[in-house]
Amino acid sequence: MSKPKPKVRTPIYFEALLPEHTKPVLIIDTKRFEMNPVILWKHDWIEWPVGIASNMKKAERSIIFSPGFHYQSYLAKWCNAVLTHAPILFQFGCGGTFKGQTFELAEISVLEPDLPAGEPESTLAGKTIQLLQNFKTLQNDRVE
């Protein structure tokens, strides 16, 4: 009797936009980032990373990647829940430095989502935002 095959999860890809800059970016340098491909919460280097980026591809003014979130913090658990149920709410940004026409990528961050205009709080988006608020409350309670 053969063992059942484990379910293979198809990676979900997202786009992290580079910060605005006056000069065109000709090169996106990811060498430094690839050594430690962490995903931060709102560009916060003090907090633990919420996940890692894999399967990266460079685009004209962005990085396309597949996020993986761990379960070690409330924010990472929230990211996992949203990735499973409402991935459309995710917004990502890139952090790094501009050197001439080269952008040196240092990190990718999850940006805090906003409820789309005119969307009632009873929708999935509204419930997901409320879930984030609950996680933040739990996290603040543990710190104090």
PAZAPA-4460 file (N, C-alpha, C; in steps of 0.05 Angstrom, whole numbers, plus 32768, in hexadecimal, padded with zeros to 4 digits):
% residues 144
    n_x    n_y    n_z   ca_x   ca_y   ca_z    c_x    c_y    c_z   seq   type   mol
   8011   7FE8   8000   8000   8000   8000   8012   8019   8000     1      M     A
   800D   802B   7FEE   801D   8043   7FEB   8014   8059   7FFF     2      S     A
   8027   8069   8007   8021   807F   8019   8014   8095   8009     3      K     A
   8002   80A4   8015   7FF6   80BB   8006   800B   80D1   8002     4      P     A
   800B   80DD   7FEB   801E   80F2   7FE5   8016   810B   7FF5     5      K     A
   802A   8119   8000   8024   8132   800E   801B   8147   7FFA     6      P     A
   800A   8159   8003   8000   816E   7FF2   8017   8182   7FED     7      K     A
   801C   8188   7FD5   8030   819C   7FCD   8022   81B6   7FCA     8      V     A
   802C   81CA   7FD9   8020   81E4   7FD8   802C   81F4   7FC1     9      R     A
   801C   81FE   7FAF   8025   820E   7F99   802D   8229   7FA4    10      T     A
   8046   8232   7F9E   804F   824C   7FA9   803D   8263   7F9E    11      P     A
   8039   8276   7FAF   802A   828F   7FA8   8040   82A4   7FA5    12      I     A
   803F   82B3   7F8F   8053   82C8   7F8A   8047   82E3   7F8F    13      Y     A
   8058   82F5   7F9A   8051   8310   7F9F   8066   8323   7F93    14      F     A
   805F   833C   7F92   8071   8350   7F87   8077   8364   7F9D    15      E     A
   8090   8369   7FA2   8099   837E   7FB5   80A4   8395   7FA4    16      A     A
   8098   83AD   7FA7   80A1   83C4   7F97   80B9   83D1   7FA4    17      L     A
   80CB   83DC   7F93   80E1   83EB   7F9C   80D7   8407   7FA5    18      L     A
   80E5   8414   7FB8   80DD   842F   7FC0   80DF   8442   7FA8    19      P     A
   80D0   8458   7FAA   80D1   846C   7F95   80ED   8479   7F94    20      E     A
   80F7   847F   7F7C   8111   848B   7F79   8110   849C   7F60    21      H     A
   811F   84B2   7F60   811E   84C4   7F49   812C   84B9   7F30    22      T     A
   8141   84A9   7F34   8150   849E   7F1D   8145   8482   7F16    23      K     A
   8147   847A   7EFD   813F   845F   7EF6   8152   844A   7F02    24      P     A
   8147   8434   7F09   8157   841E   7F14   815E   840B   7EFD    25      V     A
   8177   8407   7EF8   8180   83F5   7EE3   8186   83D9   7EED    26      L     A
   8190   83D8   7F06   8199   83BF   7F12   818C   83BC   7F2E    27      I     A
   8181   83A5   7F34   8179   839E   7F4F   818C   8389   7F59    28      I     A
   819C   8390   7F6D   81B0   837F   7F78   81A4   8370   7F90    29      D     A
   81A2   8355   7F8D   8196   8345   7FA3   81AA   8333   7FB1    30      T     A
   81C4   8336   7FAB   81D8   8324   7FB6   81D7   8324   7FD5    31      K     A
   81D7   833C   7FE1   81D7   833E   7FFE   81BD   8332   800A    32      R     A
   81A7   8338   7FFD   818D   832E   8007   818B   8310   8005    33      F     A
   8195   8304   7FF0   8193   82E7   7FED   81A2   82D8   8002    34      E     A
   81B5   82E4   8010   81C3   82D7   8026   81B1   82D5   803F    35      M     A
   819E   82E7   8041   818C   82E7   8058   8171   82F3   804F    36      N     A
   8161   82E3   8040   8149   82ED   8033   8131   82F0   8045    37      P     A
   8133   8301   8059   811E   8304   806D   8107   8316   8063    38      V     A
   80EF   8311   806E   80D8   8322   806A   80D3   832F   8085    39      I     A
   80D3   8349   8086   80CF   8358   809E   80B2   8362   809F    40      L     A
   80AA   836B   80B7   8090   8378   80BB   8095   8396   80BA    41      W     A
   808B   83A4   80A6   808C   83C1   80A2   80A8   83CC   80A5    42      K     A
   80BC   83BF   8099   80D8   83C8   8098   80E4   83CA   80B4    43      H     A
   80DA   83BB   80C7   80E3   83BD   80E3   80F9   83A8   80E8    44      D     A
   8112   83B2   80EA   8129   83A1   80EF   812B   8398   810C    45      W     A
   811C   83A4   811E   811E   839D   813B   810E   8384   8140    46      I     A
   80F6   8382   8134   80E5   836A   8137   80F1   8352   8128    47      E     A
   80EA   833A   8131   80F2   8322   8123   80E5   8322   8107    48      W     A
   80F3   8317   80F3   80E7   8314   80D8   80CF   8303   80DA    49      P     A
   80BC   8308   80C8   80A3   82F7   80C7   80A6   82E0   80B4    50      V     A
   80BA   82E1   80A2   80BC   82CB   808F   80D5   82CE   807D    51      G     A
   80D6   82BE   8068   80EC   82BF   8055   80E0   82C0   8039    52      I     A
   80F0   82CB   8027   80E8   82CD   800B   80F8   82B7   7FFB    53      A     A
   80EA   82AB   7FE8   80F8   8297   7FD7   80EE   829A   7FBB    54      S     A
   80FB   828C   7FA9   80F3   828C   7F8C   80F2   82A8   7F81    55      N     A
   8106   82B8   7F87   8106   82D5   7F7F   810D   82D8   7F62    56      M     A
   80FF   82EC   7F56   8104   82F4   7F3B   8104   8313   7F3A    57      K     A
   8116   831E   7F2B   8117   833B   7F29   8105   8345   7F12    58      K     A
   80F6   835A   7F18   80E6   8368   7F04   80F2   8384   7F00    59      A     A
   80E4   8395   7EF1   80EF   83AF   7EEB   80F2   83C0   7F04    60      E     A
   80DE   83C3   7F14   80DF   83D4   7F2D   80D4   83C4   7F44    61      R     A
   80D9   83AA   7F44   80CE   8399   7F5A   80DC   837E   7F5B    62      S     A
   80D6   8370   7F70   80E0   8354   7F74   80C7   8343   7F75    63      I     A
   80C6   832D   7F66   80B1   8319   7F67   80BC   8302   7F78    64      I     A
   80AD   82F9   7F8C   80B7   82E4   7F9E   80A0   82D5   7FAA    65      F     A
   80A7   82BF   7FB6   8093   82AE   7FC5   809A   82B0   7FE2    66      S     A
   8087   82BA   7FF3   808D   82BC   800F   8087   82A2   801F    67      P     A
   8096   829E   8034   8092   8288   8046   8092   8294   8062    68      G     A
   807D   8290   8072   807B   829B   808C   807E   8286   80A2    69      F     A
   808B   828D   80B8   808E   8279   80CD   8077   827D   80E2    70      H     A
   8079   8270   80F8   8064   8272   810D   806F   827B   8127    71      Y     A
   8084   828C   8127   8092   8293   813F   8088   82AD   814C    72      Q     A
   8078   82BC   813E   806E   82D5   8149   8050   82D8   8141    73      S     A
   8043   82EA   814F   8027   82EF   8148   8024   82FA   812C    74      Y     A
   8036   830C   8124   8034   8317   8109   8039   8302   80F4    75      L     A
   804C   82F0   80F9   8052   82DB   80E6   8039   82C8   80E3    76      A     A
   802C   82C3   80FA   8014   82B2   80F9   7FFE   82C0   80EA    77      K     A
   7FFC   82DA   80ED   7FE8   82E9   80DE   7FEE   82E8   80C0    78      W     A
   8008   82EB   80B9   8010   82E9   809D   8008   82CE   8091    79      C     A
   800D   82B9   80A0   8006   829E   8097   7FE8   829C   8093    80      N     A
   7FD8   82A7   80A5   7FBB   82A5   80A3   7FB1   82B5   808A    81      A     A
   7FBC   82CC   8086   7FB4   82DC   806F   7FBD   82CF   8055    82      V     A
   7FD5   82C4   8055   7FDF   82B7   803C   7FCC   82A0   8034    83      L     A
   7FC1   8292   8048   7FAF   827C   8042   7F94   8285   8039    84      T     A
   7F89   829B   8046   7F6D   82A2   8042   7F68   82BB   8031    85      H     A
   7F7A   82CE   8031   7F76   82E7   8022   7F90   82F3   8018    86      A     A
   7F9E   82E4   8007   7FB8   82EF   7FFE   7FB7   8309   7FF0    87      P     A
   7FA0   8311   7FE6   7F9E   832A   7FD8   7FA4   8342   7FE9    88      I     A
   7FA2   833F   8004   7FA7   8355   8016   7FC4   835B   801A    89      L     A
   7FD6   8349   8012   7FF2   834D   8016   7FFD   8363   8005    90      F     A
   800D   8374   8011   801C   8388   8002   8039   8386   800C    91      Q     A
   804C   8387   7FFA   8068   8385   8002   8077   839C   7FF7    92      F     A
   808D   83A3   8005   809F   83B8   7FFC   80BB   83AF   7FFF    93      G     A
   80CD   83BB   7FF0   80EA   83B5   7FF2   80F8   83CB   8001    94      C     A
   810C   83C3   8011   811D   83D5   801F   813A   83D1   8016    95      G     A
   8149   83E6   8014   8164   83E5   800B   816F   8400   8005    96      G     A
   8185   8401   7FF6   8192   841B   7FF0   8196   841E   7FD1    97      T     A
   8194   8437   7FC9   8199   843D   7FAD   81B6   8446   7FAB    98      F     A
   81C5   843B   7F98   81E0   8443   7F92   81E2   8448   7F74    99      K     A
   81DE   8462   7F6D   81DD   8468   7F51   81C3   845D   7F45   100      G     A
   81C6   844C   7F31   81AF   8440   7F24   81AC   8423   7F2D   101      Q     A
   81B9   841C   7F44   81B6   8401   7F4F   81A7   8402   7F69   102      T     A
   8195   83F0   7F6D   8187   83EE   7F87   8190   83D4   7F94   103      F     A
   819C   83D7   7FAC   81A6   83C0   7FBC   8190   83B8   7FCF   104      E     A
   8183   83A1   7FC9   816D   8397   7FDA   8178   838D   7FF4   105      L     A
   816C   8397   800A   8174   838E   8025   815E   837D   8032   106      A     A
   8145   8383   802D   812F   8374   8039   8115   8379   802A   107      E     A
   8103   8366   802E   80E7   8369   8024   80D5   836A   803D   108      I     A
   80C2   837C   803C   80B0   837F   8053   8093   837B   804C   109      S     A
   8084   8370   805F   8067   8370   805E   805E   838B   8067   110      V     A
   804D   8398   8057   8042   83B2   805E   8027   83AE   806A   111      L     A
   8020   83BD   807E   8006   83B9   808B   7FEF   83C0   8078   112      E     A
   7FDC   83AD   8075   7FC7   83B2   8061   7FB3   83C6   806A   113      P     A
   7FA6   83D3   8057   7F8F   83E5   805C   7F76   83D8   8051   114      D     A
   7F60   83DD   805D   7F47   83D3   8053   7F40   83E3   803A   115      L     A
   7F3B   83D6   8023   7F34   83E5   800B   7F1D   83F7   800F   116      P     A
   7F1D   840E   8001   7F09   8423   8004   7EED   8417   7FFE   117      A     A
   7EDA   841D   800F   7EBF   8414   800B   7EBA   83F7   8013   118      G     A
   7ECE   83E9   801D   7ECA   83CD   8023   7EC0   83CA   8040   119      E     A
   7EAA   83BD   8044   7EA0   83BA   8060   7EB1   83A8   8070   120      P     A
   7EB2   83AC   808A   7EC3   839D   809C   7EB9   8380   809F   121      E     A
   7EA2   8379   8095   7E98   835E   8097   7EA3   834C   8081   122      S     A
   7EB1   8358   806E   7EBD   8348   8058   7ED6   8339   8062   123      T     A
   7EE0   8328   8051   7EF9   8319   8058   7F10   832D   805D   124      L     A
   7F12   8342   804D   7F27   8355   8051   7F24   8363   806D   125      A     A
   7F0C   836A   8073   7F07   8377   808D   7F0D   8364   80A5   126      G     A
   7F05   834B   80A2   7F0A   8338   80B7   7F28   8333   80BA   127      K     A
   7F37   8333   80A3   7F53   832F   80A4   7F61   8346   80B2   128      T     A
   7F59   835E   80AC   7F64   8376   80BA   7F5E   8374   80D8   129      I     A
   7F46   836B   80DF   7F3F   8368   80FB   7F51   8353   8109   130      Q     A
   7F57   833E   80FA   7F68   8329   8104   7F84   8334   810B   131      L     A
   7F8E   8346   80F9   7FA7   8353   80FE   7FA6   8363   8118   132      L     A
   7F91   8372   811B   7F8E   8383   8133   7F8E   8371   814C   133      Q     A
   7F81   835A   814B   7F80   8347   8161   7F9C   833C   8167   134      N     A
   7FAB   8336   8153   7FC7   832C   8157   7FD8   8342   8164   135      F     A
   7FD4   835B   815B   7FE4   8371   8166   7FDD   8374   8184   136      K     A
   7FC3   8372   818B   7FBB   8374   81A7   7FC8   835E   81B7   137      T     A
   7FC7   8345   81AD   7FD3   832F   81BB   7FF1   8333   81BF   138      L     A
   7FFE   833D   81AA   801B   8342   81AC   8021   8357   81C0   139      Q     A
   8012   836D   81C1   8016   8383   81D4   8011   8379   81F1   140      N     A
   7FFD   8368   81F4   7FF8   835C   820F   800F   834C   8219   141      D     A
   801D   833D   8207   8033   832C   8210   804B   833D   8217   142      R     A
   804F   8354   8209   8066   8365   820E   8064   8372   8229   143      V     A
   804C   837C   8230   8049   838B   8249   804A   837A   8262   144      E     A
***
